[in-house]
Amino acid sequence: MPDPTLIVAGALGFLSLVFWFAYVRPAPTETASGVIIAKTYRPATTYMQSHGTRVSTRIPISEAYLFAVRIDGFSESAQLSLNTIASAGFEVGQGVRVEFERRGIPPLPRRVRLMDMQHDERGAVR
């Protein structure tokens, strides 16, 4: 009979490959139109990163706006965070062009990751 630790190690290795394929591997970038449905301000904050010792690293997170975008042809909205300067020209209801990646495989939950957002060439508010 095989060693149980080898069986567990093999199962965890296989599970790691499935999650890598679903969520981490490079995915093709797609472009579509969408509409901004929410714009939320996020104030500046500090993230404390622990290294397993008593020493922690303080990582400053700058203020930003979190946008929720309804992409044409998708049932759920996707989110993108932009700094305050880059987000100045975007408002709720405005049509935009987004670049995104689709992540996941059929039995696992699928996720849309927004990479970039530009003003729609039509420039109209929908």
N, C-alpha and C positions, 0 to 999 in steps of 0.2 A: 504494500500500500504506500502511495506517495506521502511524503512529509506534509502535514497540514499547513505548515508555514509557507511552503512552496505554492500550495493551492491558493492560499490567501494572497500571496504576493502576485501570482499570475492574474487573479481576479482584479486586484487593485490596479495592476498595470493595464489591463484591458479597459477598465473603467476610466482610467486616466486618458487613454487614447480616444475613447468615445467623447469625453468632454473637450479634449483638445480639438478634435475634428469639428465638434458642434459650435464651440464658442471662441476658440483662440486662433485657429489657423487663418492665414490670409484669405479674405473673401473678396469677390469682385465688387467694385464700387458702382452703384446705380444712381441715376438722376431722375427726379420726378418733381412735379409741382405740388404745392401744398398751401395751407392757410395757417397763420399763427392764431392759435385759439387761447393762449394764455402767456403772460409775461410776468414773472415773479422776481422781485429783487432779493438777492442773497448778500447780506453784509459781509464784510471782511471778517475772517476768523483765523484761528490757529489750530493746526492739527498736531497732536502729540504722538510721535512715533516711538514706540518702545523697541529696544533691541534685545530684550531678554535679560537685561541687567537693570541696575537702578538709574542708569543714564538714559535720558530720553532726548529726542531731537524735536525741536519746535519747528514746524513747517508752516509758514504763513500762506493763507489762502486769500487771494484778493477778492474784492467785491465783484459781483457779476449779476447777470440776469439769466434766469432759467426760462427758456421758451418751450412751450408745448406746441407741436405742429401736427395738424391733421394732414397726412399725405394722401393725395388722390389715389383711390383704389385700395386703401387699407382701412380696416375697421377700428384699429386702435391708434392713438396718437403716439408720437415719439418726442423725446426731449433733447435739447441742446443747450449748453451753457456757453455764453459769450461774455467777455469782459465789458465794462461799461462803455468804453469807446466804440468797440465793434457793434454793440447792440443799439447805439443811439438812433439809427435810422429805421429800426424795426418796431412796429406797433401791432397790437391785436387786430385781427381782421385783414391784415395785409397779405397779399399773395406773394409766395416766395418759391425759389428753386432750391431743392435740397439734394445733397449727395449723402448716400447712406449705404450701409452694409446690412444684409440679412444674415442673422446668426441662428443656429440651431438645426436640428434634424427632426423629422416628423414625430417620433413618439415623445421627444422632449419639447419643452416650451420654446417657441420661436421668439426672437428679439430683433428689433430694428434699431440699429445704432447710427444716429446722425453724425456725419463727419463735418459738414459745412452747410452754410445757408447764405444765399444771395438774393438780392431783390429780383422779383420776377420781371422779365423784360416788358411785360404788359404794364407793370407798375400800378395796377388798379387794386383797390381794396375790394375784396369779394364779400 
